[in-house]
Amino acid sequence: MKVVSFYDTKPYDREVMQAAEAAVGWEFRFHDFRLSTETAATAAGSHAVCVFVNDKLDRACLNKLAAVGVKHVALRCAGFNQVDLVAARELGMAVTRVPAYSPHAVAEHTLALLLTLNRKIHRAYNRVREFNFSLAGLVGFDLYGKTVGVIGTGKIGRCTAEIFRGFGCEVLAHDPFPQQDWALAHQVRYLELDAILPQADILSLHLPLTPQTYHLIDERTFSLMKQGAYLVNTSRGKLVDTSALIQALKSLHLGGVALDVYEEEEGIFFEDHSAMGLPGDDELSRLLSFPNVLVTSHQAFLTNEALHEIARVTTENLSRSMAGADFLEGTVL
């Protein structure tokens, strides 16, 4: 029987994958710990490993996986910056991802974060549970008529831009590979990033993490942003320089920040730290102290539709890989 080892799994992962396991007849081994060089030996006997965003598959880890017979790394996420692709290629190891599990899930969460932060819904919720029905301090602003900069117009970025257009916003977009036909159909204008920053009331990030996009939003770009602008990031934490972000908040240059990702989220997000706090991360603790900052822990993807699409694409790729097929959906090698 073919074996697949799953890492960094949570109950919602296991529920949908166990249904797929019954359908395909393989053995799925679920681990709640992350895959790394130190834990790679636990994949012994597996044809494939299935990993998530915070598993670390560097060259040392991949060498150990190859040594125990692993042929396929299946990412149940869109990003693949956590895998040493050069090493995987040298080892003859297939690497696949789920490139579009549900762009609507992430796009809708982007708007949910922004609306919650802007209209102070989280603060109002806590107040009324204490029978405080005062409206003082809960003033927001209309999205209608505001200018939104959508940085990155892949599937998620385009969905997000279309939702903003539905709210009556002007949308300015930036992408190295502009989708001009789409932009024309939805009345979106492409501009260079530096031209968007001084105009945007809201800046929404939808880019992959690459050497070119690392700390794209830094001290320089913050200085170009409109006074009082809101920043929303539901893509990759390392797009934003956290130290520069804190300074922009302290100087009152930013009106608000909504994050579903954080550049040092590994070992923090997806876990319960309520008993011990965050003694090792002063920057995240500082971010959470600002009243105009809202953080969720990388949950933008978390819908029933997205989880089932992740399971479908992952099991289909595993089936093809085990059968020796050449085509695997979302192949990154």
ABEGO torsion letter per residue (X at the ends): XBBBBBBGBBAAAAAAAAAAAAAAGBBBBBBABBBBAAAAAAABGBABBBBBAABBBBAAAAAAAAAAGBABBBBABABAAABBAAAAAAAGBBBBBBABABAAAAAAAAAAAAAAAAAGAAAAAAAAAAGBABABGABBBBABGBBBBBBEABAAAAAAAAAAAAAGBBBBBBBABBBAAAAAAAGBBBBBAAAAAAABABBBBBBBBBAAABGABBAAAAAABBBGBBBBBABBAAABBAAAAAAAAAAGABABBBBABBAAABGABGBBAAAAEBAABAAAAAAAABAABBBBBGAAABBAAAAAAAAAAAAAAAAAAAAGBABBBGBAX
